[in-house]
């Protein structure tokens, strides 16, 4: 297209809680706690399960919301150096300062 759509992630809203640009470190902390908790928990045992409803923690709610955004939106990190764009490759080292994200427009 001839237009340039620049999308900036500004807010994550989860019903009664909203995280903005000033609280993204809290979102990161929730996600980190989910992954560290999963690595420390023993494997779940198979057998009869309870049918009672368990209230999910805020960390699990944030994790599921961020996972849904990641899975439903195709965003690719691209690295720019001296005006030259390069697709990310696993064997190269890149600085965070030259990373930008590209995605197709929702109407494409």
N, C-alpha and C positions, 0 to 999 in steps of 0.2 A: 504494500500500500504506500501511498505518498504521505501518509500521516505518521507521526511518531507518538505512540501511546506510552506514556511513562506511568507505571503503576508503583505506588509506594504502599507498603503494608503499614497501616496506621493503627488498627485496633482489632483486638480479638474479643468478641462479646460472647459470653456464655450464660445467658439468662440474667442472673442477678449480679454477675461480675463482669467487668470490662477491663481489659489490659490495653494500655496505650503505649506510645513510644517511650514514655518515661518509666514504664514498668515491664519492659521486655526482658530485663534481667530476671524478674520473678517468673516469667514464662519459662525461661531457660532453666531456672532452678527446679521448677516442677517437672520438666521433661527429664532433667538429669536424675532427679530422685526416682522416677519410674524405672529408668534403665539400671540404676545401681541397685534398686530393690529387687528387680527381676533377676539380676545376676547372683544375688545372695539367697533368694528363696529356693527351697528344695523343689524338685520336680513334682508336679501335681500327681496325686495318686488316682488311678481309675477306679471307679466304683459308683455306688449310688450317690446322687447329688441331692442337695437340699433344694427345694423349690421356693424358699423364702427369698424375698427381694432384698438385696444389699445395696445400701447407698454408696455410690462411688465417691472416692476422694477427689478433692479439687485437682490434685496432680494427675489422676487418671482422666478426668474430664478435659484438662488442658492438653494432655498427651493425645487423646482421641481427636480433638478438634484440630490440632496441628497436623496430625497424621492425615486427616481427611483433606486438609488444604494441600498438603504435599502430594497426595495421590490423585487429586482431582484437578490439579493445575500443573501444566508442563512448563517448568521454569528451569533454565539451564545456566549454570555459571559460565561466564566467558571472561577471559583475562585480556586486558589491553596493556600494551607496552609501547610507548612512543607512537601512539596512534594506530598500531597494528593489532588486529583482533586475532586471538588464538583460542581454539577450543581446548578445554581442559584435557590433559593427558595424565594418567596415573604416575608415570615415571618422572614428570617434571615438577619442580618446586615453584610455586607461585606465591606472591605476596598478597595479603588480603586487601591492601590499598589499591591494587589494580583490578580487583574483581568487580564485575557488573553482572547483572542477571538479565537474561533475555527470555521472552515468552511470546507466543502468538496471541493475537488479539482474540477475545472470546467470540467474536463474530466470524472468525476465520475457520 
